[in-house]
Amino acid sequence: MAEILVRYIHFVGIIVLAGTLVAEHMLLTGQVSLAQMKKIARIDMVYGVSAFVVLIAGLTLWLAVGKPAEFYTSNPVFHTKLTLFVIMALLSIYPSLYIFKASRGKESLMTIPPKVINAIRVELTCLVLIPVLAVFMAKGYGL
Ligand code: HEM
């Protein structure tokens, strides 16, 4: 039962993570007003919380419930999945800092730096690849 609950939490986290990241990508285009940027900052906070939920549920699945930890620890497919997640987390720092600062600034109309948009695009690419690795690793491929 604990495993089912944690898997559910992992999935809800992933759904919210994907939803907020897609929303950010759609809203951060061209010129953005201060009011809009404040809304994006709230979305980004939810994004951060969902990433944390995904991580905690993932760590619990790895180390505490379900299959033995060794099943994942010794699997390079799992390590690739983890690496992509870390890349996502690192890539999200720049857009998050930009959104945070811009939402508290005085500029009423902002042009989004291409670096912010590109970072989110690469994050989305990682997000598309991670589930493929997840299903393979769950089936024991790579062991
Ligand atoms: C955006 C990030 C992530 C996505 C999209 C994702 C996706 C998934 C999916 C789709 C599954 C179900 C696989 C299946 O049952 O076929 C899964 C399971 C799992 N995930 Fe994640 N995951 C993410 C992050 C993480 C992280 C950061 C960890 C570890 C710290 C982790 C550890 C696990 C574990 C241990 C399982 C259980 C696999 C099994 O049933 O044997 N995940 N994940």
Backbone and ligand atoms as CSV (ligand in chain L), in Angstrom:
chain,resi,resn,atom,element,x,y,z
A,1,MET,N,N,0.830,-1.224,0.000
A,1,MET,CA,C,0.000,0.000,0.000
A,1,MET,C,C,0.863,1.274,0.000
A,2,ALA,N,N,1.949,1.242,0.810
A,2,ALA,CA,C,2.841,2.410,0.889
A,2,ALA,C,C,3.444,2.694,-0.494
A,3,GLU,N,N,3.824,1.612,-1.178
A,3,GLU,CA,C,4.452,1.786,-2.490
A,3,GLU,C,C,3.467,2.427,-3.479
A,4,ILE,N,N,2.209,1.948,-3.423
A,4,ILE,CA,C,1.201,2.484,-4.345
A,4,ILE,C,C,1.010,3.984,-4.108
A,5,LEU,N,N,0.941,4.344,-2.821
A,5,LEU,CA,C,0.751,5.754,-2.461
A,5,LEU,C,C,1.931,6.602,-2.959
A,6,VAL,N,N,3.143,6.098,-2.740
A,6,VAL,CA,C,4.336,6.863,-3.147
A,6,VAL,C,C,4.399,6.970,-4.675
A,7,ARG,N,N,4.034,5.881,-5.377
A,7,ARG,CA,C,4.016,5.925,-6.849
A,7,ARG,C,C,3.017,6.981,-7.325
A,8,TYR,N,N,1.846,6.997,-6.644
A,8,TYR,CA,C,0.809,7.982,-6.988
A,8,TYR,C,C,1.352,9.404,-6.796
A,9,ILE,N,N,2.019,9.621,-5.661
A,9,ILE,CA,C,2.578,10.956,-5.378
A,9,ILE,C,C,3.641,11.310,-6.433
A,10,HIS,N,N,4.459,10.319,-6.793
A,10,HIS,CA,C,5.476,10.529,-7.838
A,10,HIS,C,C,4.790,11.006,-9.126
A,11,PHE,N,N,3.690,10.342,-9.494
A,11,PHE,CA,C,2.996,10.679,-10.748
A,11,PHE,C,C,2.310,12.044,-10.680
A,12,VAL,N,N,1.653,12.341,-9.536
A,12,VAL,CA,C,0.992,13.646,-9.415
A,12,VAL,C,C,2.052,14.753,-9.510
A,13,GLY,N,N,3.190,14.521,-8.845
A,13,GLY,CA,C,4.298,15.486,-8.923
A,13,GLY,C,C,4.737,15.709,-10.361
A,14,ILE,N,N,4.851,14.607,-11.107
A,14,ILE,CA,C,5.301,14.691,-12.509
A,14,ILE,C,C,4.272,15.464,-13.352
A,15,ILE,N,N,2.985,15.194,-13.101
A,15,ILE,CA,C,1.923,15.876,-13.873
A,15,ILE,C,C,1.989,17.393,-13.633
A,16,VAL,N,N,2.114,17.774,-12.344
A,16,VAL,CA,C,2.161,19.210,-12.015
A,16,VAL,C,C,3.435,19.840,-12.589
A,17,LEU,N,N,4.543,19.109,-12.456
A,17,LEU,CA,C,5.832,19.585,-12.994
A,17,LEU,C,C,5.710,19.867,-14.498
A,18,ALA,N,N,5.145,18.910,-15.223
A,18,ALA,CA,C,5.011,19.057,-16.669
A,18,ALA,C,C,4.070,20.218,-17.003
A,19,GLY,N,N,2.959,20.292,-16.275
A,19,GLY,CA,C,1.963,21.348,-16.535
A,19,GLY,C,C,2.552,22.734,-16.324
A,20,THR,N,N,3.270,22.905,-15.222
A,20,THR,CA,C,3.819,24.232,-14.915
A,20,THR,C,C,4.939,24.604,-15.903
A,21,LEU,N,N,5.732,23.612,-16.298
A,21,LEU,CA,C,6.835,23.896,-17.231
A,21,LEU,C,C,6.288,24.287,-18.607
A,22,VAL,N,N,5.251,23.592,-19.046
A,22,VAL,CA,C,4.623,23.932,-20.338
A,22,VAL,C,C,3.991,25.331,-20.239
A,23,ALA,N,N,3.341,25.610,-19.104
A,23,ALA,CA,C,2.713,26.930,-18.914
A,23,ALA,C,C,3.781,28.029,-18.984
A,24,GLU,N,N,4.905,27.813,-18.323
A,24,GLU,CA,C,5.988,28.810,-18.352
A,24,GLU,C,C,6.474,29.026,-19.780
A,25,HIS,N,N,6.623,27.915,-20.499
A,25,HIS,CA,C,7.125,28.029,-21.876
A,25,HIS,C,C,6.158,28.825,-22.747
A,26,MET,N,N,4.865,28.633,-22.508
A,26,MET,CA,C,3.875,29.344,-23.315
A,26,MET,C,C,3.780,30.823,-22.935
A,27,LEU,N,N,3.954,31.108,-21.627
A,27,LEU,CA,C,3.778,32.492,-21.167
A,27,LEU,C,C,5.024,33.358,-21.364
A,28,LEU,N,N,6.199,32.704,-21.340
A,28,LEU,CA,C,7.444,33.472,-21.467
A,28,LEU,C,C,7.824,33.652,-22.936
A,29,THR,N,N,7.047,34.435,-23.648
A,29,THR,CA,C,7.378,34.706,-25.053
A,29,THR,C,C,7.281,36.206,-25.307
A,30,GLY,N,N,8.128,36.688,-26.184
A,30,GLY,CA,C,8.089,38.100,-26.588
A,30,GLY,C,C,8.178,39.024,-25.399
A,31,GLN,N,N,7.169,39.924,-25.284
A,31,GLN,CA,C,7.181,40.880,-24.177
A,31,GLN,C,C,6.145,40.482,-23.142
A,32,VAL,N,N,6.541,40.592,-21.883
A,32,VAL,CA,C,5.667,40.167,-20.783
A,32,VAL,C,C,5.468,41.345,-19.828
A,33,SER,N,N,4.222,41.577,-19.429
A,33,SER,CA,C,3.940,42.677,-18.497
A,33,SER,C,C,4.313,42.257,-17.079
A,34,LEU,N,N,4.418,43.263,-16.186
A,34,LEU,CA,C,4.778,42.975,-14.789
A,34,LEU,C,C,3.709,42.090,-14.133
A,35,ALA,N,N,2.440,42.386,-14.421
A,35,ALA,CA,C,1.342,41.587,-13.844
A,35,ALA,C,C,1.454,40.127,-14.283
A,36,GLN,N,N,1.763,39.948,-15.555
A,36,GLN,CA,C,1.924,38.594,-16.104
A,36,GLN,C,C,3.134,37.901,-15.463
A,37,MET,N,N,4.204,38.671,-15.250
A,37,MET,CA,C,5.423,38.102,-14.671
A,37,MET,C,C,5.169,37.644,-13.228
A,38,LYS,N,N,4.325,38.373,-12.520
A,38,LYS,CA,C,3.992,37.970,-11.135
A,38,LYS,C,C,3.246,36.642,-11.151
A,39,LYS,N,N,2.376,36.471,-12.159
A,39,LYS,CA,C,1.646,35.211,-12.310
A,39,LYS,C,C,2.628,34.070,-12.626
A,40,ILE,N,N,3.575,34.356,-13.527
A,40,ILE,CA,C,4.580,33.347,-13.895
A,40,ILE,C,C,5.421,32.967,-12.669
A,41,ALA,N,N,5.697,33.962,-11.801
A,41,ALA,CA,C,6.489,33.681,-10.590
A,41,ALA,C,C,5.735,32.699,-9.679
A,42,ARG,N,N,4.413,32.832,-9.625
A,42,ARG,CA,C,3.623,31.890,-8.805
A,42,ARG,C,C,3.672,30.493,-9.437
A,43,ILE,N,N,3.561,30.447,-10.760
A,43,ILE,CA,C,3.652,29.155,-11.472
A,43,ILE,C,C,5.018,28.519,-11.208
A,44,ASP,N,N,6.062,29.365,-11.195
A,44,ASP,CA,C,7.418,28.846,-10.995
A,44,ASP,C,C,7.603,28.281,-9.577
A,45,MET,N,N,6.889,28.893,-8.625
A,45,MET,CA,C,6.955,28.367,-7.251
A,45,MET,C,C,6.330,26.966,-7.191
A,46,VAL,N,N,5.180,26.815,-7.867
A,46,VAL,CA,C,4.508,25.506,-7.913
A,46,VAL,C,C,5.414,24.493,-8.620
A,47,TYR,N,N,6.089,24.970,-9.662
A,47,TYR,CA,C,7.046,24.110,-10.378
A,47,TYR,C,C,8.124,23.596,-9.421
A,48,GLY,N,N,8.684,24.504,-8.623
A,48,GLY,CA,C,9.740,24.134,-7.663
A,48,GLY,C,C,9.239,23.121,-6.645
A,49,VAL,N,N,8.038,23.364,-6.124
A,49,VAL,CA,C,7.469,22.448,-5.124
A,49,VAL,C,C,7.238,21.068,-5.758
A,50,SER,N,N,6.717,21.063,-6.999
A,50,SER,CA,C,6.432,19.772,-7.650
A,50,SER,C,C,7.727,18.999,-7.912
A,51,ALA,N,N,8.812,19.705,-8.278
A,51,ALA,CA,C,10.102,19.033,-8.503
A,51,ALA,C,C,10.579,18.390,-7.203
A,52,PHE,N,N,10.354,19.103,-6.098
A,52,PHE,CA,C,10.755,18.579,-4.790
A,52,PHE,C,C,9.931,17.326,-4.444
A,53,VAL,N,N,8.626,17.376,-4.733
A,53,VAL,CA,C,7.742,16.230,-4.466
A,53,VAL,C,C,8.180,15.022,-5.300
A,54,VAL,N,N,8.473,15.260,-6.590
A,54,VAL,CA,C,8.936,14.178,-7.480
A,54,VAL,C,C,10.218,13.569,-6.916
A,55,LEU,N,N,11.125,14.438,-6.467
A,55,LEU,CA,C,12.415,13.963,-5.945
A,55,LEU,C,C,12.221,13.119,-4.686
A,56,ILE,N,N,11.426,13.642,-3.741
A,56,ILE,CA,C,11.235,12.915,-2.467
A,56,ILE,C,C,10.544,11.565,-2.726
A,57,ALA,N,N,9.503,11.575,-3.583
A,57,ALA,CA,C,8.807,10.319,-3.893
A,57,ALA,C,C,9.752,9.360,-4.625
A,58,GLY,N,N,10.567,9.895,-5.530
A,58,GLY,CA,C,11.539,9.071,-6.261
A,58,GLY,C,C,12.569,8.453,-5.331
A,59,LEU,N,N,13.079,9.268,-4.394
A,59,LEU,CA,C,14.057,8.758,-3.419
A,59,LEU,C,C,13.426,7.673,-2.542
A,60,THR,N,N,12.151,7.881,-2.183
A,60,THR,CA,C,11.455,6.892,-1.338
A,60,THR,C,C,11.285,5.573,-2.096
A,61,LEU,N,N,10.926,5.681,-3.408
A,61,LEU,CA,C,10.777,4.464,-4.226
A,61,LEU,C,C,12.114,3.742,-4.371
A,62,TRP,N,N,13.155,4.533,-4.438
A,62,TRP,CA,C,14.494,3.969,-4.608
A,62,TRP,C,C,14.974,3.284,-3.319
A,63,LEU,N,N,14.838,4.006,-2.220
A,63,LEU,CA,C,15.533,3.576,-0.997
A,63,LEU,C,C,14.656,2.939,0.078
A,64,ALA,N,N,13.335,3.147,0.011
A,64,ALA,CA,C,12.526,2.726,1.166
A,64,ALA,C,C,11.387,1.759,0.850
A,65,VAL,N,N,10.705,1.921,-0.275
A,65,VAL,CA,C,9.563,1.039,-0.561
A,65,VAL,C,C,9.754,0.351,-1.920
A,66,GLY,N,N,8.968,-0.680,-2.158
A,66,GLY,CA,C,9.033,-1.369,-3.458
A,66,GLY,C,C,10.254,-2.272,-3.584
A,67,LYS,N,N,10.804,-2.292,-4.800
A,67,LYS,CA,C,11.935,-3.188,-5.076
A,67,LYS,C,C,13.158,-2.814,-4.225
A,68,PRO,N,N,14.094,-3.775,-4.031
A,68,PRO,CA,C,15.300,-3.446,-3.259
A,68,PRO,C,C,16.093,-2.314,-3.913
A,69,ALA,N,N,16.727,-1.479,-3.102
A,69,ALA,CA,C,17.473,-0.318,-3.617
A,69,ALA,C,C,18.501,-0.730,-4.667
A,70,GLU,N,N,19.103,-1.903,-4.473
A,70,GLU,CA,C,20.153,-2.403,-5.364
A,70,GLU,C,C,19.652,-2.524,-6.815
A,71,PHE,N,N,18.343,-2.831,-6.955
A,71,PHE,CA,C,17.729,-2.969,-8.284
A,71,PHE,C,C,17.974,-1.705,-9.114
A,72,TYR,N,N,17.929,-0.540,-8.453
A,72,TYR,CA,C,18.128,0.730,-9.156
A,72,TYR,C,C,19.588,1.174,-9.107
A,73,THR,N,N,20.193,1.026,-7.916
A,73,THR,CA,C,21.548,1.548,-7.703
A,73,THR,C,C,22.532,0.986,-8.729
A,74,SER,N,N,22.313,-0.285,-9.096
A,74,SER,CA,C,23.279,-0.919,-10.003
A,74,SER,C,C,22.875,-0.791,-11.482
A,75,ASN,N,N,21.850,-0.009,-11.747
A,75,ASN,CA,C,21.357,0.093,-13.128
A,75,ASN,C,C,21.742,1.429,-13.790
A,76,PRO,N,N,22.573,1.382,-14.859
A,76,PRO,CA,C,22.978,2.625,-15.533
A,76,PRO,C,C,21.794,3.395,-16.141
A,77,VAL,N,N,20.715,2.671,-16.467
A,77,VAL,CA,C,19.530,3.365,-17.016
A,77,VAL,C,C,18.957,4.297,-15.940
A,78,PHE,N,N,18.943,3.807,-14.691
A,78,PHE,CA,C,18.465,4.633,-13.571
A,78,PHE,C,C,19.378,5.847,-13.396
A,79,HIS,N,N,20.690,5.634,-13.502
A,79,HIS,CA,C,21.639,6.744,-13.320
A,79,HIS,C,C,21.489,7.785,-14.429
A,80,THR,N,N,21.155,7.308,-15.641
A,80,THR,CA,C,20.921,8.257,-16.743
A,80,THR,C,C,19.669,9.086,-16.437
A,81,LYS,N,N,18.639,8.400,-15.927
A,81,LYS,CA,C,17.402,9.107,-15.557
A,81,LYS,C,C,17.687,10.172,-14.496
A,82,LEU,N,N,18.465,9.780,-13.499
A,82,LEU,CA,C,18.811,10.694,-12.408
A,82,LEU,C,C,19.626,11.882,-12.928
A,83,THR,N,N,20.559,11.581,-13.854
A,83,THR,CA,C,21.401,12.643,-14.424
A,83,THR,C,C,20.529,13.669,-15.168
A,84,LEU,N,N,19.551,13.157,-15.933
A,84,LEU,CA,C,18.672,14.078,-16.670
A,84,LEU,C,C,17.870,14.947,-15.696
A,85,PHE,N,N,17.456,14.338,-14.573
A,85,PHE,CA,C,16.709,15.107,-13.569
A,85,PHE,C,C,17.602,16.205,-12.981
A,86,VAL,N,N,18.859,15.868,-12.700
A,86,VAL,CA,C,19.797,16.862,-12.141
A,86,VAL,C,C,20.036,17.974,-13.167
A,87,ILE,N,N,20.164,17.595,-14.462
A,87,ILE,CA,C,20.345,18.609,-15.518
A,87,ILE,C,C,19.139,19.562,-15.523
A,88,MET,N,N,17.935,18.961,-15.422
A,88,MET,CA,C,16.713,19.790,-15.370
A,88,MET,C,C,16.767,20.775,-14.205
A,89,ALA,N,N,17.164,20.249,-13.043
A,89,ALA,CA,C,17.204,21.085,-11.832
A,89,ALA,C,C,18.205,22.229,-12.021
A,90,LEU,N,N,19.387,21.908,-12.579
A,90,LEU,CA,C,20.411,22.948,-12.770
A,90,LEU,C,C,19.946,23.976,-13.804
A,91,LEU,N,N,19.309,23.482,-14.879
A,91,LEU,CA,C,18.841,24.391,-15.929
A,91,LEU,C,C,17.748,25.329,-15.433
A,92,SER,N,N,16.989,24.862,-14.433
A,92,SER,CA,C,15.852,25.675,-13.957
A,92,SER,C,C,16.311,26.853,-13.096
A,93,ILE,N,N,17.585,26.825,-12.657
A,93,ILE,CA,C,18.057,27.898,-11.759
A,93,ILE,C,C,17.995,29.266,-12.464
A,94,TYR,N,N,18.525,29.309,-13.702
A,94,TYR,CA,C,18.588,30.612,-14.397
A,94,TYR,C,C,17.181,31.200,-14.662
A,95,PRO,N,N,16.250,30.427,-15.269
A,95,PRO,CA,C,14.903,30.986,-15.467
A,95,PRO,C,C,14.242,31.389,-14.139
A,96,SER,N,N,14.435,30.578,-13.097
A,96,SER,CA,C,13.799,30.892,-11.810
A,96,SER,C,C,14.329,32.199,-11.239
A,97,LEU,N,N,15.657,32.387,-11.304
A,97,LEU,CA,C,16.236,33.635,-10.791
A,97,LEU,C,C,15.733,34.825,-11.607
A,98,TYR,N,N,15.680,34.629,-12.941
A,98,TYR,CA,C,15.208,35.719,-13.806
A,98,TYR,C,C,13.755,36.089,-13.464
A,99,ILE,N,N,12.911,35.056,-13.354
A,99,ILE,CA,C,11.483,35.286,-13.079
A,99,ILE,C,C,11.313,35.972,-11.721
A,100,PHE,N,N,12.070,35.475,-10.720
A,100,PHE,CA,C,11.981,36.045,-9.365
A,100,PHE,C,C,12.339,37.527,-9.379
A,101,LYS,N,N,13.484,37.839,-10.002
A,101,LYS,CA,C,13.943,39.245,-10.035
A,101,LYS,C,C,12.978,40.109,-10.842
A,102,ALA,N,N,12.588,39.602,-12.029
A,102,ALA,CA,C,11.722,40.393,-12.918
A,102,ALA,C,C,10.366,40.665,-12.267
A,103,SER,N,N,9.847,39.707,-11.509
A,103,SER,CA,C,8.517,39.874,-10.898
A,103,SER,C,C,8.552,40.871,-9.739
A,104,ARG,N,N,9.758,41.135,-9.217
A,104,ARG,CA,C,9.902,42.106,-8.136
A,104,ARG,C,C,10.461,43.444,-8.615
A,105,GLY,N,N,10.760,43.535,-9.899
A,105,GLY,CA,C,11.357,44.759,-10.432
A,105,GLY,C,C,10.318,45.829,-10.725
A,106,LYS,N,N,10.787,46.912,-11.358
A,106,LYS,CA,C,9.889,48.043,-11.606
A,106,LYS,C,C,9.518,48.156,-13.090
A,107,GLU,N,N,10.221,47.381,-13.916
A,107,GLU,CA,C,9.945,47.434,-15.359
A,107,GLU,C,C,8.522,46.943,-15.629
A,108,SER,N,N,7.764,47.725,-16.427
A,108,SER,CA,C,6.372,47.328,-16.654
A,108,SER,C,C,6.221,46.365,-17.836
A,109,LEU,N,N,7.208,46.397,-18.735
A,109,LEU,CA,C,7.173,45.501,-19.901
A,109,LEU,C,C,8.572,44.919,-20.111
A,110,MET,N,N,8.654,43.576,-20.125
A,110,MET,CA,C,9.974,42.954,-20.204
A,110,MET,C,C,10.114,42.094,-21.451
A,111,THR,N,N,11.303,42.143,-22.054
A,111,THR,CA,C,11.610,41.244,-23.172
A,111,THR,C,C,12.345,40.044,-22.589
A,112,ILE,N,N,11.830,38.869,-22.843
A,112,ILE,CA,C,12.402,37.660,-22.240
A,112,ILE,C,C,13.714,37.301,-22.928
A,113,PRO,N,N,14.817,37.154,-22.151
A,113,PRO,CA,C,16.088,36.762,-22.779
A,113,PRO,C,C,15.963,35.366,-23.400
A,114,PRO,N,N,16.490,35.185,-24.623
A,114,PRO,CA,C,16.404,33.868,-25.287
A,114,PRO,C,C,16.971,32.740,-24.432
A,115,LYS,N,N,17.990,33.063,-23.583
A,115,LYS,CA,C,18.597,32.048,-22.712
A,115,LYS,C,C,17.556,31.401,-21.795
A,116,VAL,N,N,16.606,32.222,-21.314
A,116,VAL,CA,C,15.556,31.715,-20.415
A,116,VAL,C,C,14.672,30.721,-21.166
A,117,ILE,N,N,14.265,31.122,-22.367
A,117,ILE,CA,C,13.380,30.276,-23.185
A,117,ILE,C,C,14.097,28.976,-23.563
A,118,ASN,N,N,15.379,29.100,-23.938
A,118,ASN,CA,C,16.134,27.903,-24.350
A,118,ASN,C,C,16.341,26.939,-23.186
A,119,ALA,N,N,16.602,27.481,-22.004
A,119,ALA,CA,C,16.786,26.621,-20.814
A,119,ALA,C,C,15.510,25.806,-20.584
A,120,ILE,N,N,14.350,26.456,-20.708
A,120,ILE,CA,C,13.078,25.754,-20.502
A,120,ILE,C,C,12.862,24.706,-21.597
A,121,ARG,N,N,13.274,25.024,-22.813
A,121,ARG,CA,C,13.131,24.050,-23.915
A,121,ARG,C,C,13.961,22.796,-23.656
A,122,VAL,N,N,15.191,22.990,-23.172
A,122,VAL,CA,C,16.037,21.819,-22.895
A,122,VAL,C,C,15.443,21.024,-21.720
A,123,GLU,N,N,14.906,21.750,-20.731
A,123,GLU,CA,C,14.240,21.061,-19.608
A,123,GLU,C,C,13.087,20.200,-20.114
A,124,LEU,N,N,12.299,20.752,-21.035
A,124,LEU,CA,C,11.156,19.998,-21.588
A,124,LEU,C,C,11.637,18.758,-22.332
A,125,THR,N,N,12.772,18.901,-23.025
A,125,THR,CA,C,13.334,17.750,-23.745
A,125,THR,C,C,13.723,16.658,-22.749
A,126,CYS,N,N,14.374,17.054,-21.650
A,126,CYS,CA,C,14.746,16.074,-20.605
A,126,CYS,C,C,13.484,15.398,-20.070
A,127,LEU,N,N,12.442,16.205,-19.866
A,127,LEU,CA,C,11.200,15.684,-19.294
A,127,LEU,C,C,10.530,14.650,-20.201
A,128,VAL,N,N,10.716,14.807,-21.498
A,128,VAL,CA,C,10.152,13.831,-22.444
A,128,VAL,C,C,10.971,12.533,-22.413
A,129,LEU,N,N,12.276,12.665,-22.197
A,129,LEU,CA,C,13.157,11.487,-22.227
A,129,LEU,C,C,13.096,10.665,-20.935
A,130,ILE,N,N,12.897,11.334,-19.801
A,130,ILE,CA,C,12.966,10.637,-18.501
A,130,ILE,C,C,11.965,9.464,-18.395
A,131,PRO,N,N,10.680,9.630,-18.789
A,131,PRO,CA,C,9.747,8.499,-18.648
A,131,PRO,C,C,10.157,7.263,-19.449
A,132,VAL,N,N,10.797,7.464,-20.612
A,132,VAL,CA,C,11.264,6.309,-21.399
A,132,VAL,C,C,12.262,5.514,-20.561
A,133,LEU,N,N,13.203,6.249,-19.941
A,133,LEU,CA,C,14.204,5.581,-19.106
A,133,LEU,C,C,13.529,4.934,-17.899
A,134,ALA,N,N,12.508,5.621,-17.348
A,134,ALA,CA,C,11.816,5.109,-16.147
A,134,ALA,C,C,11.152,3.764,-16.426
A,135,VAL,N,N,10.456,3.650,-17.550
A,135,VAL,CA,C,9.751,2.392,-17.828
A,135,VAL,C,C,10.740,1.269,-18.134
A,136,PHE,N,N,11.848,1.599,-18.817
A,136,PHE,CA,C,12.873,0.579,-19.084
A,136,PHE,C,C,13.496,0.094,-17.781
A,137,MET,N,N,13.813,1.064,-16.910
A,137,MET,CA,C,14.488,0.692,-15.653
A,137,MET,C,C,13.550,-0.126,-14.773
A,138,ALA,N,N,12.249,0.220,-14.784
A,138,ALA,CA,C,11.286,-0.521,-13.959
A,138,ALA,C,C,11.202,-1.981,-14.391
A,139,LYS,N,N,11.441,-2.223,-15.682
A,139,LYS,CA,C,11.404,-3.592,-16.222
A,139,LYS,C,C,12.754,-4.298,-16.089
A,140,GLY,N,N,13.748,-3.595,-15.544
A,140,GLY,CA,C,15.055,-4.228,-15.293
A,140,GLY,C,C,16.021,-4.162,-16.453
A,141,TYR,N,N,15.685,-3.387,-17.493
A,141,TYR,CA,C,16.647,-3.228,-18.599
A,141,TYR,C,C,17.873,-2.487,-18.066
A,142,GLY,N,N,19.040,-2.918,-18.487
A,142,GLY,CA,C,20.278,-2.256,-18.054
A,142,GLY,C,C,20.982,-3.017,-16.958
A,143,LEU,N,N,20.272,-3.999,-16.372
A,143,LEU,CA,C,20.901,-4.772,-15.277
A,143,LEU,C,C,21.789,-5.873,-15.852
L,1,HEM,C1,C,10.862,14.537,-13.885
L,1,HEM,C2,C,11.398,13.562,-13.228
L,1,HEM,C3,C,10.893,12.158,-13.229
L,1,HEM,C4,C,10.011,11.528,-14.078
L,1,HEM,C5,C,9.287,12.093,-15.300
L,1,HEM,C6,C,9.864,10.169,-13.591
L,1,HEM,C7,C,9.063,9.219,-14.167
L,1,HEM,C8,C,8.795,7.976,-13.635
L,1,HEM,C9,C,7.866,7.014,-14.165
L,1,HEM,C10,C,7.021,7.206,-15.438
L,1,HEM,C11,C,7.913,5.926,-13.373
L,1,HEM,C12,C,7.084,4.627,-13.526
L,1,HEM,C13,C,7.885,3.570,-14.230
L,1,HEM,C14,C,7.076,2.296,-14.375
L,1,HEM,O1,O,6.481,1.831,-13.412
L,1,HEM,O2,O,7.047,1.748,-15.494
L,1,HEM,C15,C,8.856,6.205,-12.322
L,1,HEM,C16,C,9.183,5.331,-11.319
L,1,HEM,C17,C,10.248,5.489,-10.465
L,1,HEM,N1,N,11.020,6.639,-10.315
L,1,HEM,FE1,FE,10.814,8.335,-11.358
L,1,HEM,N2,N,10.668,10.006,-12.480
L,1,HEM,C18,C,11.304,11.207,-12.228
L,1,HEM,C19,C,12.214,11.468,-11.228
L,1,HEM,C20,C,12.722,10.519,-10.379
L,1,HEM,C21,C,13.785,10.712,-9.441
L,1,HEM,C22,C,14.499,12.062,-9.228
L,1,HEM,C23,C,14.014,9.522,-8.820
L,1,HEM,C24,C,15.005,9.145,-7.765
L,1,HEM,C25,C,15.594,9.970,-6.961
L,1,HEM,C26,C,13.070,8.573,-9.356
L,1,HEM,C27,C,12.970,7.249,-8.985
L,1,HEM,C28,C,12.006,6.387,-9.391
L,1,HEM,C29,C,11.867,5.027,-8.917
L,1,HEM,C30,C,12.767,4.317,-7.914
L,1,HEM,C31,C,10.751,4.457,-9.577
L,1,HEM,C32,C,10.153,3.047,-9.397
L,1,HEM,C33,C,10.434,2.191,-10.628
L,1,HEM,C34,C,9.828,0.806,-10.490
L,1,HEM,O3,O,8.621,0.672,-10.447
L,1,HEM,O4,O,10.614,-0.161,-10.438
L,1,HEM,N3,N,12.309,9.207,-10.298
L,1,HEM,N4,N,9.390,7.451,-12.513
